[in-house]
Amino acid sequence: MNRLLSLALLMTLLLAQPGVGQAASTEELERRLDLITAELQKMKNETAVTDQAYSSDYGLGPAASKVYKLSKGLSIGGYGEAKYTNYVQDQGSNVDTADMVRLILYTGYKFTDKILLNSEIEFEHGKVEGGKDGGEVAIEFANIDFLLDEKVNLRAGLMLMPVGITNELHEPTLFHGNDRPLVERQVIPATWRELGVGAFGQISEGLEYKLYLVNSLDASGFDSKGIRGGRESGSKAKAEDFSLVARFDYEPTLGLNLGGSAYLGNAGQGQEFNGKQVDVFTQIYEVHGQYKVRGLELKALASRVEIDDTEQLNGVPERVAGWYSEVAYDLLPHIVTGTSQYLAPFVRYENIDYAGSNQDVELLVSGLSYKPIPNVVVKADYRNFNNFGTGKADAADEVNLGIGFIF
C-alpha cells in the first residue's frame, strides 16, 4: 500500500510539472511516462517474486519454482543445510562430524511468457577438492522449459528424474530428519538427474504427468547396493542406450497426493562385462502417497529395481526393493493459538532388501522439526540402524542436529 501511494505521488509530480515550450514539453512528458512505466514494471516483478515465492510449481520445490512467478527476467534463489553427527552405539572407527552438507544456488531466466531457463548449482561439504567426501561443485539440473499449454509443456536439458517423492522435492524444509530417506538414496538414487527431453502437464483437474526420454544409467557403476553408482549426471554421459521415464500424480482431494513412476531402459551402454556385451535391461518402479490434514502428516513410498544380466556383473543384485512410512504431527497450533511457527515430532521406518543378501537394512528414524518461519528449519533426529543379514554387524546409531533454509 505504501508503494502504491508513493507511485501515485510520483505520477502526480511528474505529470504536473510544467514544460519550457511545446517541443520541450512533449519530450519531457515522454521521459516522465518512461519513468512511470519502469516503476510499474519493477513493482510487478517484485510482487510476483515476493508474494508467491514459496509455492511449488510443476513438481519442483518452492525455491526452485521462483522463476515461474516472474513475468520476465532473472530469478535467484537457493537452499542450504548443515548438520552435526554424534555416534552413540556401535561406533567402531566412526568419528563424530560437523558438516556444511550443501549450499545451493538456483538461477533462472524467463525469456518470454512461454520460454524459461531453470538451473541449480550445488556446492557440497564446504569446499572443493579431490575425493567424493572432500566436496563437489555440480550442476544439479539445467533445463529449458517451453510452457505451451496446461496439458502439454516441453522440457530439455539436464533434468531431475521424476521418480519418488524426494528427488524433485529435496529442499530441506520439505522432509523430516537431517538426512533424506535412505530408500530414496539407495533404491531410488536421489539426487538423480540425466540429460534428455520430455513433456509434462495436467491431463485433468488434479491429475498431472511427466514423460521423459533420457540417456540411460551406466551399468559399469552398479555395485552390491544397486544402481546408485550408475548415475551419469550429465558429465560426458555415455549415450549408447536411452531410457523412458513416466510419472503420474493424482490429488483426489485437498491434502491427499497419490502417485507412481516407472523407469525402463538398457544400461549396458555398448560395453563388455566379463568379456560379454549385454544389455543390462533395468527397471525401476515406485508408488507413493502423502496426506496432510489438521497438523497430521502421513507419507509412504515403496520401490523395486530389477536388473537383467547380473551374472555378468560382479556382485550386483538382480533385485533391490525398499519401502518406508512416516508420520509427523504439528503440535504448536494446540499450544500457541494462531501461531505461524511449526513444531513436529516424527517417526520414519525404512526397509531395504538386496535380493536376500547380508546387506539388507532396516532403519528407524525419530526426531523433531522446528520452523520459526516457513523457510527456516531446525532439526534433531536419532537414527537406529539394524543390518539384519547373516554375519553383518549393526551399523552405528546416530544423533543428528542441523539447520536448513530456502530463499
Contacts in CASP RR format, 6 or more apart in sequence:
PFRMAT RR
TARGET T0000
AUTHOR 0000-0000-0000
METHOD contacts of the structure
MODEL  1
MNRLLSLALLMTLLLAQPGVGQAASTEELERRLDLITAELQKMKNETAVT
DQAYSSDYGLGPAASKVYKLSKGLSIGGYGEAKYTNYVQDQGSNVDTADM
VRLILYTGYKFTDKILLNSEIEFEHGKVEGGKDGGEVAIEFANIDFLLDE
KVNLRAGLMLMPVGITNELHEPTLFHGNDRPLVERQVIPATWRELGVGAF
GQISEGLEYKLYLVNSLDASGFDSKGIRGGRESGSKAKAEDFSLVARFDY
EPTLGLNLGGSAYLGNAGQGQEFNGKQVDVFTQIYEVHGQYKVRGLELKA
LASRVEIDDTEQLNGVPERVAGWYSEVAYDLLPHIVTGTSQYLAPFVRYE
NIDYAGSNQDVELLVSGLSYKPIPNVVVKADYRNFNNFGTGKADAADEVN
LGIGFIF
3 43 0 8 1.000
7 36 0 8 1.000
7 39 0 8 1.000
7 40 0 8 1.000
7 43 0 8 1.000
10 35 0 8 1.000
10 36 0 8 1.000
10 39 0 8 1.000
11 36 0 8 1.000
14 32 0 8 1.000
14 35 0 8 1.000
14 36 0 8 1.000
15 29 0 8 1.000
15 32 0 8 1.000
17 28 0 8 1.000
17 32 0 8 1.000
18 25 0 8 1.000
19 25 0 8 1.000
19 28 0 8 1.000
44 71 0 8 1.000
45 70 0 8 1.000
45 71 0 8 1.000
45 72 0 8 1.000
45 73 0 8 1.000
48 69 0 8 1.000
48 70 0 8 1.000
48 71 0 8 1.000
49 66 0 8 1.000
49 69 0 8 1.000
49 70 0 8 1.000
49 75 0 8 1.000
52 69 0 8 1.000
53 62 0 8 1.000
53 63 0 8 1.000
53 66 0 8 1.000
53 69 0 8 1.000
54 62 0 8 1.000
54 63 0 8 1.000
54 374 0 8 1.000
54 375 0 8 1.000
54 406 0 8 1.000
55 62 0 8 1.000
55 65 0 8 1.000
56 62 0 8 1.000
56 65 0 8 1.000
56 169 0 8 1.000
57 65 0 8 1.000
57 68 0 8 1.000
57 69 0 8 1.000
58 65 0 8 1.000
58 68 0 8 1.000
58 145 0 8 1.000
58 153 0 8 1.000
58 200 0 8 1.000
58 201 0 8 1.000
59 65 0 8 1.000
59 162 0 8 1.000
59 168 0 8 1.000
59 169 0 8 1.000
59 208 0 8 1.000
59 249 0 8 1.000
60 118 0 8 1.000
60 160 0 8 1.000
60 168 0 8 1.000
60 169 0 8 1.000
61 168 0 8 1.000
61 169 0 8 1.000
61 170 0 8 1.000
61 171 0 8 1.000
61 174 0 8 1.000
62 171 0 8 1.000
62 173 0 8 1.000
62 174 0 8 1.000
62 375 0 8 1.000
62 406 0 8 1.000
63 77 0 8 1.000
63 78 0 8 1.000
63 79 0 8 1.000
63 104 0 8 1.000
63 106 0 8 1.000
63 171 0 8 1.000
63 375 0 8 1.000
63 406 0 8 1.000
63 407 0 8 1.000
64 78 0 8 1.000
64 106 0 8 1.000
64 118 0 8 1.000
64 120 0 8 1.000
64 171 0 8 1.000
66 75 0 8 1.000
66 76 0 8 1.000
66 77 0 8 1.000
66 106 0 8 1.000
66 108 0 8 1.000
67 75 0 8 1.000
67 106 0 8 1.000
67 108 0 8 1.000
67 109 0 8 1.000
67 110 0 8 1.000
67 116 0 8 1.000
67 117 0 8 1.000
67 118 0 8 1.000
68 110 0 8 1.000
68 116 0 8 1.000
69 75 0 8 1.000
70 110 0 8 1.000
71 110 0 8 1.000
71 113 0 8 1.000
72 110 0 8 1.000
72 111 0 8 1.000
72 112 0 8 1.000
72 113 0 8 1.000
73 109 0 8 1.000
73 110 0 8 1.000
73 111 0 8 1.000
74 107 0 8 1.000
74 108 0 8 1.000
74 109 0 8 1.000
75 106 0 8 1.000
75 107 0 8 1.000
75 108 0 8 1.000
75 109 0 8 1.000
75 110 0 8 1.000
76 105 0 8 1.000
76 106 0 8 1.000
76 107 0 8 1.000
76 108 0 8 1.000
77 105 0 8 1.000
77 106 0 8 1.000
77 107 0 8 1.000
77 406 0 8 1.000
77 407 0 8 1.000
78 104 0 8 1.000
78 105 0 8 1.000
78 106 0 8 1.000
78 120 0 8 1.000
78 406 0 8 1.000
78 407 0 8 1.000
79 103 0 8 1.000
79 104 0 8 1.000
79 171 0 8 1.000
79 172 0 8 1.000
79 173 0 8 1.000
79 404 0 8 1.000
79 405 0 8 1.000
79 406 0 8 1.000
79 407 0 8 1.000
80 101 0 8 1.000
80 102 0 8 1.000
80 103 0 8 1.000
80 104 0 8 1.000
80 172 0 8 1.000
80 404 0 8 1.000
80 405 0 8 1.000
80 406 0 8 1.000
81 101 0 8 1.000
81 102 0 8 1.000
81 172 0 8 1.000
81 178 0 8 1.000
81 402 0 8 1.000
81 403 0 8 1.000
81 404 0 8 1.000
81 405 0 8 1.000
82 98 0 8 1.000
82 99 0 8 1.000
82 100 0 8 1.000
82 101 0 8 1.000
82 402 0 8 1.000
82 403 0 8 1.000
82 404 0 8 1.000
83 98 0 8 1.000
83 99 0 8 1.000
83 101 0 8 1.000
83 178 0 8 1.000
83 379 0 8 1.000
83 400 0 8 1.000
83 401 0 8 1.000
83 402 0 8 1.000
83 403 0 8 1.000
84 96 0 8 1.000
84 97 0 8 1.000
84 98 0 8 1.000
84 99 0 8 1.000
84 400 0 8 1.000
84 401 0 8 1.000
84 402 0 8 1.000
85 96 0 8 1.000
85 97 0 8 1.000
85 98 0 8 1.000
85 99 0 8 1.000
85 398 0 8 1.000
85 399 0 8 1.000
85 400 0 8 1.000
86 96 0 8 1.000
86 398 0 8 1.000
86 399 0 8 1.000
86 400 0 8 1.000
87 94 0 8 1.000
87 95 0 8 1.000
87 96 0 8 1.000
87 396 0 8 1.000
87 397 0 8 1.000
87 398 0 8 1.000
88 396 0 8 1.000
88 397 0 8 1.000
88 398 0 8 1.000
88 399 0 8 1.000
89 384 0 8 1.000
89 394 0 8 1.000
89 396 0 8 1.000
89 397 0 8 1.000
90 393 0 8 1.000
90 394 0 8 1.000
90 395 0 8 1.000
90 396 0 8 1.000
90 397 0 8 1.000
91 396 0 8 1.000
92 396 0 8 1.000
94 396 0 8 1.000
99 125 0 8 1.000
99 126 0 8 1.000
100 125 0 8 1.000
100 126 0 8 1.000
101 124 0 8 1.000
101 125 0 8 1.000
102 122 0 8 1.000
102 123 0 8 1.000
102 124 0 8 1.000
102 125 0 8 1.000
103 122 0 8 1.000
103 123 0 8 1.000
103 126 0 8 1.000
104 120 0 8 1.000
104 121 0 8 1.000
104 122 0 8 1.000
104 123 0 8 1.000
104 140 0 8 1.000
105 120 0 8 1.000
105 121 0 8 1.000
105 123 0 8 1.000
106 118 0 8 1.000
106 119 0 8 1.000
106 120 0 8 1.000
107 119 0 8 1.000
107 121 0 8 1.000
108 116 0 8 1.000
108 117 0 8 1.000
108 118 0 8 1.000
108 119 0 8 1.000
109 116 0 8 1.000
109 117 0 8 1.000
110 116 0 8 1.000
111 117 0 8 1.000
113 147 0 8 1.000
114 146 0 8 1.000
114 147 0 8 1.000
114 148 0 8 1.000
115 144 0 8 1.000
115 145 0 8 1.000
115 146 0 8 1.000
115 147 0 8 1.000
116 144 0 8 1.000
116 145 0 8 1.000
116 147 0 8 1.000
117 142 0 8 1.000
117 143 0 8 1.000
117 144 0 8 1.000
117 145 0 8 1.000
118 141 0 8 1.000
118 142 0 8 1.000
118 143 0 8 1.000
118 145 0 8 1.000
119 139 0 8 1.000
119 141 0 8 1.000
119 142 0 8 1.000
119 143 0 8 1.000
120 139 0 8 1.000
120 140 0 8 1.000
120 141 0 8 1.000
120 142 0 8 1.000
121 137 0 8 1.000
121 138 0 8 1.000
121 139 0 8 1.000
121 140 0 8 1.000
122 136 0 8 1.000
122 137 0 8 1.000
122 138 0 8 1.000
122 139 0 8 1.000
122 140 0 8 1.000
123 135 0 8 1.000
123 136 0 8 1.000
123 137 0 8 1.000
124 134 0 8 1.000
124 135 0 8 1.000
124 136 0 8 1.000
124 137 0 8 1.000
124 138 0 8 1.000
125 133 0 8 1.000
125 134 0 8 1.000
125 135 0 8 1.000
125 136 0 8 1.000
126 135 0 8 1.000
127 134 0 8 1.000
127 135 0 8 1.000
128 134 0 8 1.000
128 135 0 8 1.000
128 136 0 8 1.000
128 137 0 8 1.000
129 135 0 8 1.000
138 233 0 8 1.000
139 158 0 8 1.000
139 234 0 8 1.000
140 160 0 8 1.000
140 191 0 8 1.000
140 193 0 8 1.000
141 158 0 8 1.000
141 159 0 8 1.000
141 160 0 8 1.000
141 193 0 8 1.000
142 157 0 8 1.000
142 158 0 8 1.000
143 155 0 8 1.000
143 156 0 8 1.000
143 157 0 8 1.000
143 158 0 8 1.000
143 159 0 8 1.000
144 155 0 8 1.000
144 156 0 8 1.000
144 157 0 8 1.000
145 153 0 8 1.000
145 154 0 8 1.000
145 155 0 8 1.000
146 153 0 8 1.000
146 154 0 8 1.000
146 155 0 8 1.000
147 153 0 8 1.000
148 154 0 8 1.000
150 201 0 8 1.000
150 202 0 8 1.000
151 201 0 8 1.000
151 202 0 8 1.000
151 203 0 8 1.000
152 199 0 8 1.000
152 201 0 8 1.000
153 199 0 8 1.000
153 200 0 8 1.000
153 201 0 8 1.000
154 197 0 8 1.000
154 198 0 8 1.000
154 199 0 8 1.000
155 197 0 8 1.000
155 198 0 8 1.000
155 199 0 8 1.000
155 200 0 8 1.000
155 212 0 8 1.000
156 196 0 8 1.000
156 197 0 8 1.000
156 198 0 8 1.000
157 195 0 8 1.000
157 196 0 8 1.000
157 197 0 8 1.000
158 193 0 8 1.000
158 194 0 8 1.000
158 195 0 8 1.000
158 196 0 8 1.000
158 233 0 8 1.000
158 234 0 8 1.000
159 193 0 8 1.000
159 194 0 8 1.000
159 195 0 8 1.000
159 196 0 8 1.000
159 198 0 8 1.000
159 212 0 8 1.000
159 214 0 8 1.000
160 167 0 8 1.000
160 168 0 8 1.000
160 191 0 8 1.000
160 192 0 8 1.000
160 193 0 8 1.000
161 167 0 8 1.000
161 192 0 8 1.000
161 193 0 8 1.000
161 194 0 8 1.000
161 212 0 8 1.000
161 214 0 8 1.000
161 245 0 8 1.000
161 263 0 8 1.000
162 168 0 8 1.000
162 200 0 8 1.000
162 210 0 8 1.000
162 212 0 8 1.000
162 245 0 8 1.000
162 247 0 8 1.000
162 261 0 8 1.000
163 188 0 8 1.000
163 192 0 8 1.000
163 245 0 8 1.000
163 247 0 8 1.000
163 261 0 8 1.000
163 263 0 8 1.000
163 284 0 8 1.000
163 286 0 8 1.000
164 184 0 8 1.000
164 188 0 8 1.000
164 190 0 8 1.000
164 260 0 8 1.000
164 261 0 8 1.000
164 286 0 8 1.000
164 288 0 8 1.000
164 301 0 8 1.000
164 303 0 8 1.000
165 181 0 8 1.000
165 184 0 8 1.000
165 288 0 8 1.000
165 289 0 8 1.000
165 290 0 8 1.000
165 299 0 8 1.000
165 301 0 8 1.000
166 174 0 8 1.000
166 175 0 8 1.000
166 180 0 8 1.000
166 181 0 8 1.000
166 184 0 8 1.000
166 188 0 8 1.000
166 190 0 8 1.000
167 184 0 8 1.000
167 188 0 8 1.000
167 190 0 8 1.000
167 191 0 8 1.000
167 192 0 8 1.000
169 175 0 8 1.000
170 180 0 8 1.000
170 190 0 8 1.000
170 191 0 8 1.000
171 406 0 8 1.000
172 377 0 8 1.000
172 379 0 8 1.000
172 404 0 8 1.000
172 405 0 8 1.000
172 406 0 8 1.000
173 371 0 8 1.000
173 374 0 8 1.000
173 375 0 8 1.000
173 376 0 8 1.000
173 377 0 8 1.000
173 404 0 8 1.000
173 405 0 8 1.000
173 406 0 8 1.000
175 181 0 8 1.000
176 326 0 8 1.000
176 328 0 8 1.000
176 344 0 8 1.000
176 346 0 8 1.000
176 348 0 8 1.000
176 365 0 8 1.000
176 367 0 8 1.000
176 369 0 8 1.000
176 379 0 8 1.000
176 381 0 8 1.000
177 346 0 8 1.000
177 348 0 8 1.000
177 365 0 8 1.000
177 367 0 8 1.000
177 369 0 8 1.000
177 379 0 8 1.000
177 381 0 8 1.000
177 400 0 8 1.000
178 379 0 8 1.000
178 381 0 8 1.000
178 400 0 8 1.000
178 401 0 8 1.000
178 402 0 8 1.000
179 365 0 8 1.000
179 381 0 8 1.000
179 383 0 8 1.000
179 400 0 8 1.000
180 190 0 8 1.000
181 301 0 8 1.000
181 324 0 8 1.000
181 326 0 8 1.000
181 348 0 8 1.000
181 350 0 8 1.000
182 324 0 8 1.000
182 350 0 8 1.000
182 352 0 8 1.000
182 361 0 8 1.000
182 363 0 8 1.000
183 301 0 8 1.000
183 303 0 8 1.000
183 322 0 8 1.000
183 323 0 8 1.000
183 324 0 8 1.000
183 350 0 8 1.000
183 351 0 8 1.000
183 352 0 8 1.000
184 190 0 8 1.000
184 301 0 8 1.000
184 303 0 8 1.000
185 228 0 8 1.000
186 225 0 8 1.000
186 226 0 8 1.000
186 228 0 8 1.000
186 320 0 8 1.000
186 352 0 8 1.000
186 361 0 8 1.000
187 303 0 8 1.000
187 304 0 8 1.000
187 305 0 8 1.000
187 320 0 8 1.000
187 321 0 8 1.000
187 322 0 8 1.000
187 352 0 8 1.000
188 284 0 8 1.000
188 286 0 8 1.000
188 303 0 8 1.000
189 227 0 8 1.000
189 228 0 8 1.000
189 229 0 8 1.000
189 230 0 8 1.000
189 231 0 8 1.000
192 231 0 8 1.000
193 231 0 8 1.000
193 233 0 8 1.000
193 234 0 8 1.000
194 214 0 8 1.000
194 215 0 8 1.000
194 216 0 8 1.000
194 231 0 8 1.000
194 232 0 8 1.000
194 233 0 8 1.000
194 234 0 8 1.000
194 237 0 8 1.000
194 243 0 8 1.000
195 214 0 8 1.000
195 215 0 8 1.000
195 232 0 8 1.000
195 234 0 8 1.000
195 237 0 8 1.000
195 239 0 8 1.000
196 212 0 8 1.000
196 213 0 8 1.000
196 214 0 8 1.000
196 215 0 8 1.000
197 212 0 8 1.000
197 213 0 8 1.000
198 210 0 8 1.000
198 211 0 8 1.000
198 212 0 8 1.000
198 213 0 8 1.000
199 210 0 8 1.000
199 211 0 8 1.000
199 212 0 8 1.000
200 208 0 8 1.000
200 209 0 8 1.000
200 210 0 8 1.000
200 211 0 8 1.000
201 208 0 8 1.000
201 209 0 8 1.000
201 210 0 8 1.000
202 208 0 8 1.000
202 209 0 8 1.000
203 209 0 8 1.000
206 250 0 8 1.000
206 251 0 8 1.000
206 252 0 8 1.000
207 248 0 8 1.000
207 249 0 8 1.000
207 250 0 8 1.000
207 251 0 8 1.000
208 248 0 8 1.000
208 249 0 8 1.000
208 250 0 8 1.000
209 246 0 8 1.000
209 247 0 8 1.000
209 248 0 8 1.000
209 249 0 8 1.000
210 245 0 8 1.000
210 246 0 8 1.000
210 247 0 8 1.000
211 244 0 8 1.000
211 245 0 8 1.000
211 246 0 8 1.000
211 247 0 8 1.000
212 244 0 8 1.000
212 245 0 8 1.000
212 246 0 8 1.000
213 242 0 8 1.000
213 243 0 8 1.000
213 244 0 8 1.000
213 245 0 8 1.000
214 242 0 8 1.000
214 243 0 8 1.000
214 245 0 8 1.000
215 232 0 8 1.000
215 234 0 8 1.000
215 237 0 8 1.000
215 238 0 8 1.000
215 239 0 8 1.000
215 241 0 8 1.000
215 242 0 8 1.000
215 243 0 8 1.000
216 238 0 8 1.000
216 239 0 8 1.000
216 240 0 8 1.000
216 241 0 8 1.000
216 242 0 8 1.000
216 243 0 8 1.000
216 265 0 8 1.000
216 266 0 8 1.000
216 267 0 8 1.000
216 268 0 8 1.000
216 269 0 8 1.000
216 282 0 8 1.000
217 227 0 8 1.000
217 230 0 8 1.000
217 231 0 8 1.000
217 232 0 8 1.000
217 243 0 8 1.000
217 267 0 8 1.000
217 282 0 8 1.000
218 229 0 8 1.000
218 230 0 8 1.000
218 231 0 8 1.000
218 232 0 8 1.000
218 237 0 8 1.000
218 238 0 8 1.000
218 267 0 8 1.000
218 268 0 8 1.000
218 269 0 8 1.000
219 230 0 8 1.000
219 267 0 8 1.000
219 268 0 8 1.000
219 269 0 8 1.000
219 271 0 8 1.000
219 273 0 8 1.000
219 280 0 8 1.000
219 282 0 8 1.000
219 307 0 8 1.000
219 313 0 8 1.000
219 316 0 8 1.000
220 230 0 8 1.000
220 268 0 8 1.000
220 269 0 8 1.000
220 271 0 8 1.000
220 273 0 8 1.000
221 229 0 8 1.000
221 230 0 8 1.000
222 229 0 8 1.000
222 230 0 8 1.000
222 267 0 8 1.000
222 280 0 8 1.000
222 307 0 8 1.000
222 313 0 8 1.000
222 316 0 8 1.000
223 229 0 8 1.000
223 315 0 8 1.000
223 316 0 8 1.000
224 315 0 8 1.000
224 316 0 8 1.000
224 317 0 8 1.000
224 354 0 8 1.000
224 357 0 8 1.000
224 359 0 8 1.000
225 320 0 8 1.000
225 354 0 8 1.000
225 359 0 8 1.000
226 305 0 8 1.000
226 307 0 8 1.000
226 316 0 8 1.000
226 317 0 8 1.000
226 320 0 8 1.000
226 354 0 8 1.000
227 267 0 8 1.000
227 282 0 8 1.000
227 284 0 8 1.000
227 305 0 8 1.000
227 307 0 8 1.000
227 320 0 8 1.000
230 267 0 8 1.000
232 238 0 8 1.000
238 269 0 8 1.000
238 270 0 8 1.000
238 271 0 8 1.000
239 269 0 8 1.000
240 268 0 8 1.000
240 269 0 8 1.000
240 270 0 8 1.000
241 265 0 8 1.000
241 266 0 8 1.000
241 267 0 8 1.000
241 268 0 8 1.000
241 269 0 8 1.000
241 270 0 8 1.000
241 279 0 8 1.000
242 265 0 8 1.000
243 263 0 8 1.000
243 264 0 8 1.000
243 265 0 8 1.000
243 266 0 8 1.000
243 282 0 8 1.000
244 262 0 8 1.000
244 263 0 8 1.000
244 264 0 8 1.000
244 265 0 8 1.000
245 261 0 8 1.000
245 262 0 8 1.000
245 263 0 8 1.000
246 261 0 8 1.000
246 262 0 8 1.000
247 259 0 8 1.000
247 260 0 8 1.000
247 261 0 8 1.000
247 262 0 8 1.000
248 259 0 8 1.000
248 260 0 8 1.000
248 261 0 8 1.000
249 257 0 8 1.000
249 258 0 8 1.000
249 259 0 8 1.000
249 260 0 8 1.000
250 257 0 8 1.000
250 258 0 8 1.000
250 259 0 8 1.000
251 257 0 8 1.000
251 258 0 8 1.000
252 258 0 8 1.000
255 290 0 8 1.000
255 291 0 8 1.000
255 292 0 8 1.000
255 293 0 8 1.000
256 289 0 8 1.000
256 290 0 8 1.000
256 291 0 8 1.000
257 289 0 8 1.000
257 290 0 8 1.000
257 291 0 8 1.000
258 288 0 8 1.000
258 289 0 8 1.000
259 287 0 8 1.000
259 288 0 8 1.000
259 289 0 8 1.000
260 286 0 8 1.000
260 287 0 8 1.000
260 288 0 8 1.000
261 284 0 8 1.000
261 285 0 8 1.000
261 286 0 8 1.000
262 283 0 8 1.000
262 284 0 8 1.000
262 285 0 8 1.000
262 286 0 8 1.000
263 282 0 8 1.000
263 283 0 8 1.000
263 284 0 8 1.000
263 285 0 8 1.000
264 281 0 8 1.000
264 282 0 8 1.000
264 283 0 8 1.000
264 284 0 8 1.000
265 281 0 8 1.000
265 282 0 8 1.000
265 283 0 8 1.000
266 279 0 8 1.000
266 280 0 8 1.000
266 281 0 8 1.000
266 282 0 8 1.000
267 279 0 8 1.000
267 280 0 8 1.000
267 281 0 8 1.000
267 282 0 8 1.000
267 307 0 8 1.000
268 277 0 8 1.000
268 278 0 8 1.000
268 279 0 8 1.000
268 280 0 8 1.000
270 277 0 8 1.000
271 277 0 8 1.000
273 280 0 8 1.000
273 309 0 8 1.000
273 312 0 8 1.000
273 313 0 8 1.000
274 312 0 8 1.000
274 314 0 8 1.000
275 312 0 8 1.000
276 312 0 8 1.000
278 308 0 8 1.000
278 309 0 8 1.000
278 312 0 8 1.000
279 308 0 8 1.000
279 309 0 8 1.000
280 307 0 8 1.000
280 308 0 8 1.000
280 309 0 8 1.000
280 312 0 8 1.000
280 313 0 8 1.000
281 307 0 8 1.000
281 308 0 8 1.000
281 309 0 8 1.000
282 305 0 8 1.000
282 306 0 8 1.000
282 307 0 8 1.000
282 308 0 8 1.000
283 305 0 8 1.000
283 306 0 8 1.000
283 307 0 8 1.000
284 303 0 8 1.000
284 304 0 8 1.000
284 305 0 8 1.000
285 303 0 8 1.000
285 304 0 8 1.000
286 301 0 8 1.000
286 302 0 8 1.000
286 303 0 8 1.000
286 304 0 8 1.000
287 301 0 8 1.000
287 302 0 8 1.000
287 303 0 8 1.000
288 299 0 8 1.000
288 300 0 8 1.000
288 301 0 8 1.000
288 302 0 8 1.000
289 298 0 8 1.000
289 299 0 8 1.000
289 300 0 8 1.000
289 301 0 8 1.000
290 297 0 8 1.000
290 298 0 8 1.000
290 299 0 8 1.000
290 300 0 8 1.000
291 297 0 8 1.000
291 298 0 8 1.000
291 299 0 8 1.000
292 298 0 8 1.000
295 329 0 8 1.000
295 330 0 8 1.000
295 333 0 8 1.000
295 344 0 8 1.000
296 327 0 8 1.000
296 328 0 8 1.000
296 329 0 8 1.000
297 326 0 8 1.000
297 327 0 8 1.000
297 328 0 8 1.000
297 329 0 8 1.000
297 330 0 8 1.000
297 344 0 8 1.000
297 346 0 8 1.000
298 325 0 8 1.000
298 326 0 8 1.000
298 327 0 8 1.000
299 325 0 8 1.000
299 326 0 8 1.000
299 327 0 8 1.000
299 348 0 8 1.000
300 323 0 8 1.000
300 324 0 8 1.000
300 325 0 8 1.000
300 326 0 8 1.000
301 323 0 8 1.000
301 324 0 8 1.000
302 321 0 8 1.000
302 322 0 8 1.000
302 323 0 8 1.000
303 321 0 8 1.000
303 322 0 8 1.000
303 323 0 8 1.000
304 319 0 8 1.000
304 320 0 8 1.000
304 321 0 8 1.000
304 322 0 8 1.000
305 319 0 8 1.000
305 320 0 8 1.000
305 321 0 8 1.000
306 318 0 8 1.000
306 319 0 8 1.000
307 313 0 8 1.000
307 316 0 8 1.000
307 317 0 8 1.000
307 318 0 8 1.000
307 319 0 8 1.000
307 320 0 8 1.000
308 318 0 8 1.000
310 316 0 8 1.000
310 317 0 8 1.000
310 318 0 8 1.000
317 354 0 8 1.000
317 355 0 8 1.000
317 356 0 8 1.000
317 357 0 8 1.000
318 355 0 8 1.000
319 353 0 8 1.000
319 355 0 8 1.000
320 352 0 8 1.000
320 353 0 8 1.000
320 354 0 8 1.000
320 355 0 8 1.000
321 352 0 8 1.000
321 353 0 8 1.000
322 350 0 8 1.000
322 351 0 8 1.000
322 352 0 8 1.000
322 353 0 8 1.000
323 350 0 8 1.000
323 351 0 8 1.000
324 348 0 8 1.000
324 349 0 8 1.000
324 350 0 8 1.000
324 351 0 8 1.000
325 348 0 8 1.000
325 349 0 8 1.000
326 346 0 8 1.000
326 347 0 8 1.000
326 348 0 8 1.000
326 349 0 8 1.000
327 346 0 8 1.000
327 347 0 8 1.000
328 344 0 8 1.000
328 345 0 8 1.000
328 346 0 8 1.000
328 347 0 8 1.000
328 369 0 8 1.000
329 344 0 8 1.000
329 345 0 8 1.000
329 346 0 8 1.000
330 342 0 8 1.000
330 343 0 8 1.000
330 344 0 8 1.000
331 343 0 8 1.000
331 344 0 8 1.000
331 345 0 8 1.000
332 339 0 8 1.000
332 341 0 8 1.000
332 342 0 8 1.000
332 343 0 8 1.000
333 339 0 8 1.000
335 343 0 8 1.000
340 373 0 8 1.000
340 374 0 8 1.000
341 370 0 8 1.000
341 371 0 8 1.000
341 372 0 8 1.000
341 373 0 8 1.000
342 369 0 8 1.000
342 370 0 8 1.000
342 371 0 8 1.000
342 374 0 8 1.000
343 368 0 8 1.000
343 369 0 8 1.000
343 370 0 8 1.000
343 371 0 8 1.000
344 368 0 8 1.000
344 369 0 8 1.000
345 366 0 8 1.000
345 367 0 8 1.000
345 368 0 8 1.000
346 365 0 8 1.000
346 366 0 8 1.000
346 367 0 8 1.000
346 368 0 8 1.000
346 369 0 8 1.000
347 364 0 8 1.000
347 365 0 8 1.000
347 366 0 8 1.000
347 367 0 8 1.000
348 364 0 8 1.000
348 365 0 8 1.000
348 366 0 8 1.000
349 362 0 8 1.000
349 363 0 8 1.000
349 364 0 8 1.000
349 365 0 8 1.000
350 361 0 8 1.000
350 362 0 8 1.000
350 363 0 8 1.000
350 364 0 8 1.000
350 365 0 8 1.000
351 361 0 8 1.000
351 362 0 8 1.000
351 363 0 8 1.000
352 360 0 8 1.000
352 361 0 8 1.000
352 362 0 8 1.000
353 360 0 8 1.000
354 360 0 8 1.000
356 389 0 8 1.000
357 389 0 8 1.000
358 387 0 8 1.000
358 389 0 8 1.000
358 390 0 8 1.000
358 391 0 8 1.000
358 392 0 8 1.000
359 387 0 8 1.000
359 389 0 8 1.000
359 392 0 8 1.000
360 387 0 8 1.000
360 388 0 8 1.000
360 389 0 8 1.000
361 385 0 8 1.000
361 386 0 8 1.000
361 387 0 8 1.000
361 388 0 8 1.000
361 395 0 8 1.000
362 385 0 8 1.000
362 386 0 8 1.000
362 388 0 8 1.000
363 383 0 8 1.000
363 384 0 8 1.000
363 385 0 8 1.000
363 386 0 8 1.000
364 383 0 8 1.000
364 384 0 8 1.000
364 386 0 8 1.000
365 381 0 8 1.000
365 382 0 8 1.000
365 383 0 8 1.000
365 384 0 8 1.000
366 381 0 8 1.000
366 382 0 8 1.000
367 379 0 8 1.000
367 380 0 8 1.000
367 381 0 8 1.000
367 382 0 8 1.000
368 379 0 8 1.000
368 380 0 8 1.000
368 381 0 8 1.000
369 377 0 8 1.000
369 378 0 8 1.000
369 379 0 8 1.000
370 377 0 8 1.000
370 378 0 8 1.000
370 379 0 8 1.000
371 377 0 8 1.000
371 378 0 8 1.000
372 378 0 8 1.000
375 405 0 8 1.000
375 406 0 8 1.000
375 407 0 8 1.000
376 403 0 8 1.000
376 404 0 8 1.000
376 405 0 8 1.000
377 403 0 8 1.000
377 404 0 8 1.000
377 405 0 8 1.000
378 402 0 8 1.000
378 403 0 8 1.000
378 404 0 8 1.000
379 400 0 8 1.000
379 401 0 8 1.000
379 402 0 8 1.000
379 403 0 8 1.000
379 404 0 8 1.000
380 399 0 8 1.000
380 400 0 8 1.000
380 401 0 8 1.000
380 402 0 8 1.000
381 399 0 8 1.000
381 400 0 8 1.000
382 397 0 8 1.000
382 398 0 8 1.000
382 399 0 8 1.000
382 400 0 8 1.000
383 397 0 8 1.000
383 398 0 8 1.000
383 400 0 8 1.000
384 397 0 8 1.000
385 394 0 8 1.000
385 395 0 8 1.000
385 396 0 8 1.000
385 397 0 8 1.000
386 394 0 8 1.000
387 393 0 8 1.000
387 394 0 8 1.000
387 395 0 8 1.000
END
